[in-house]
Amino acid sequence: MSCCGQQRAVLVQGKPTGSQELNIEGAFVNLRFTQKAAVLIRGPVTGRHYQFHGSTSTQRVHAKDAAALIKSGYFERG
């Protein structure tokens, strides 16, 4: 009978770590904040901070964060 630690090791073999997965080239998209207020947002997936200064603010956002931010209704691709 094998211990549970060995079983966990088998499950994670060959998978990239979180930091490796986030460094994929081209993994950023431009997002525009659609509101007039200035905000500081923490990306729900990467934990990165993004600051937007009103509706004219467009910024590169990691694609993994962008999907969740667009769903909020306050951001659009730009």
Residue pairs with C-beta under 8 A, 6 or more apart in sequence:
22 46
22 62
22 64
27 62
27 63
27 64
28 60
28 61
28 62
28 63
29 60
29 61
29 63
29 66
29 77
30 58
30 59
30 60
30 61
30 77
30 78
31 50
31 58
31 59
31 60
31 61
31 66
31 69
31 70
31 75
31 76
31 77
31 78
32 55
32 57
32 58
32 75
32 76
32 77
32 78
33 39
33 52
33 54
33 55
33 57
33 74
33 75
34 55
34 73
34 74
34 75
34 76
35 54
35 55
35 74
36 54
36 55
37 54
38 51
38 52
38 53
38 54
38 57
39 51
39 52
40 49
40 50
40 51
41 49
41 50
41 51
41 52
41 69
42 48
42 49
42 50
43 49
43 50
43 61
43 62
43 64
43 65
43 68
43 69
44 65
44 68
44 69
45 62
45 64
45 65
45 68
46 62
46 64
46 65
48 62
48 65
50 59
50 61
50 65
51 59
52 59
58 78
61 69
66 75
66 77
69 75
70 76
70 77
